[in-house]
Amino acid sequence: MRVATFNILNGRVPTDQHVDLVGFREAIRRLDVDVLAMQEVDHNQHRSDHADLTAIAAEAMGAPEHRFVAALSGSPGATWIASTGEEQPDAAAYGIALVSRFPVRGWRVVRLAPVPVRIPMRFSGRRLPELVRDEPRVAVVADVESPDGEVTVVNTHLSFIDWWNGRQLRRLVADIADDTGPVLLMGDLNMGPERATRLTGMTSGVQLLTYPAAGPNQQIDHVLVRGSVRTHRGEAVALPVSDHRALAVDVELLQHPV
């Protein structure tokens, strides 16, 4: 099976920040993967024409299984609050999504707390640091029944704050510790491959530069693997939308652990 992780930037074109739903559909079709992990996904947001980006991706893939999980509910600049998972299905929200052409036997959600206080951050062009508030994060875990067997697939988007995203990643790995079969952990981890593999004890399925899309100089998007998994033919794909390249790889589930 072929899988990919893609931070979609709400379906925006980074050169002028407009949402391009046609370009978004084309991007998903061009990827042509069986399982897709997406981050920065809008749901019923004004800035993305009130579209359900998860449903659009599922339709473009021909995928019957899909799940959007909100990290934040409401709209940016207005009622932007942490999601509880109890919101109405048509509520405006922002988060992550997992889309699969293969059956999913079960889903679960792992909520990852933000830094509890405002923290100073330095931004390009600013002389002094600014106090910023971290966002709540979330992960979705799916038990996917692929043609080669069942595999646990995890999608997440971790904090941009270095000393905190490591805590979030360890929390997530602890949650899937009892999954004894093959595991794929995908997403925008906001860290490089050496740190991601060290914190998880997992193997990088593909090491390619993914950010920024126009001339990538770092890899913060990952497909990590554990157990009886082998990966082939990885690529970082520049697409019509987003400031990230999508990271795609072929995954083979083996009969015996590697």
N, C-alpha and C positions, 0 to 999 in steps of 0.2 A: 504494500500500500504506500501511497505517497501522502506525506503530511506537510503542513506549513504553519508557521507563526507569522502574523502580520499585524503590526500596529498601524491601524488604518487612518489615524488622525481625523476621525469623524467623517471620512470620505472627502477631505479637503485637498485641493491642489496647493502645495506649499508656496508657489510663486506669488499667488494673489489671495490665498486663503478662502476662496469660494468653494462651496461643496459641489462636487460633480458626481451626481448619482449615475449618470451614463458611464463616466470613467470608472466609477467604483464597480459597477457590474462587469465592465470589460476586464478590470483587474482580476476579479475573482474567476471569471471564465478563463483568463489567460493562465492563471496559476494551475487550474485543473487538478486539484488535489482531492484526496478522499476524506481527509480530516483537516479542518482548518481552525486554528486558534487565533482569535482576533482580540485586540486591545484598543482602547479609546473608541468605544462603540457607542453611538448615540441611539436613543430610543425615544421617538416622539418629541424631538427637540426642534425648536423654531429654526436654529441655525442650520439644520440639515433637512429642512422642508418637512418636518414632522414625520420623517420616514422611519420605518423599522429596518435598520441596516442589517440586522441579523437575518430577518426573513428574506431580504433582497439577496444576501449572500447564499442562503440555502437554496433559493430558487435558481440562482445562477449556477450553482454546483449540481443541481438535481439531487439535493440531499434531504431526505425525510426527517433526519434527526437534528435538532438545533436547540440551543438553550442560551438565552441572554441572562446575565446576572449583573444586577446594578450594584455599583459601589457607592454612587451618589444619586439622590433623587431630587427632582425639581430642575430648575434651569440656572445656568451660570449667571452670577450677578444678581440673582433674585433669591429664590428659596433653595439654595444649594446646601443640602444636608446629607448626612450619612444615611445610606439605605439600610433598612432592617430586613428586607425580604418580604415585608407584609404589604407593600404598596399595591395599588390596583394595576392590572395588566396594561392599561393604556396610559399609565402615569409617565410623565417626562422623566427620563433617567439617563445615566451614563455609566458604562462599565466595560465588561468583557463578554465574549461569546465563544461558544464552541459549536462547530457545525460538522456533521458526519454523514457520509453516504452509507455507512454501515450501521446496523442496529446498535442501540445503546441499552444495556441491561439495567443500568442504574446511574443516578446522578447524585452528587452531593456538593455542598457549598462550604468553603472555608473562608471566614471573614478575618482579615488581617488589620489590626488596629494601627492607626497613624501615630506619629510622635504626638504626645499629649499636650505639648506646649509649642508656642511659636518659636522658630529658630532663626538665627541670622544666616542669610545666604548672600553671596556676592554675585552680581550679575555684570555681564560685559557692558562697559560704558558707564558704569556707576562707581563713584569713588568710595562710597560707604556701603556696608552690607545693609540689607533690608530684612525685617522680620517677616517671615512667611509661615503660613499654617499648612501642615502636611495634609494630604487627602487620605481617607480610608481606602483600603485596598481589599481585593477579594480574589479568590481562586475558585474554579469549578473543576470537579473531578468526575470523569465519566468512565464507566466500564464498557468498552467498545468491543463488539463481537466482530472482529475482522475475519476475512476468509482464512487466515492462517492461525486463528485462535484469539482468545480474549486478551486484551491489553488495557491497562489503566492509563488514561490520558488526562493530563492536568494542564490547565491554562491559567496564567496569572499575569498581573502587571504590578510590579513592586515599586516601592517608594524610590524617588530620586535621591533621597538622603542616604549616603553611603553606610553610615554606622547603624541605620535602622533597617535598611532593606535586607541586610544579613540576618537580622533577628527574624524578620518576616519569612525569609527563605527557610531558616531552620525550623520555624514553627510549621511551615507547610510540609517539609520533609518528614517531620515527626508525625503528621497526620496521615501520611501514606506509608508509614513504616510497616504496617501489617499487611500491605498489599504484596503478596509473595510472588505474583506473576510478573511479566514484563511491564515496565513503566516508561511512559514518555512524559517528560515535564517540559512544557513549551511556554514561551511568553517573552515579554519585554521585562527583563530582570534588572535593568539599569545597573549592570555590572559586567565586567569582562569575563571571558571563558575560564581563565585560571581561577578566579575567585568563585565563580559559580560551581565549578567542578569540585573545588576544595570544600565548600560549605555543604554540598549535597552528597558527596561521595559517589556521584554519578559520572557518566562519560559524556563528553560532548559529541553529539551525532554529526555535527558539521561546524567547522570553524571558518567563517567568512565575515568580512566587514559588512555591516548593515546600516550604519548611521553616520552622517546624514545621507539621504538617498542620492543626492546629486553627486557626491564625491565622498563615499564613506571612508572614515578613518578609525572606526571602532566597531566592535561587536557587542551590542547590549541585548540583542534578540537571540534566543537560544532554543535548540532542541536537545535536551539532555535525556539520556537513556540509562535504564537499569535492567539487569536481568538478561534473559535470552533474546537479545536484540542485536541486529547488525544493520548498519546504515550504508547507503550507497548514493552516489550521484547528487550530492548537495549543491545548491545554488542560491545566491542572493539575487533576487529578481527586482529590478527597477520597474515600477508600474505607474499608471497614469495619475494615481492619487497617493498621498502620504509623504511625510518626510523620512520615513523608514523604507528600506527594502524588505520585501518578504523573504523569509528564510525557509526554503523547501528542501526536503530530503526523502529519498525512498527508504522505507523501513521494512526489514525482513524479520519475522519472528521465527526463531530457531526451535528445533525439536528438543534440544538439550541446552542447558545454560552455557554461555560462553565463558 
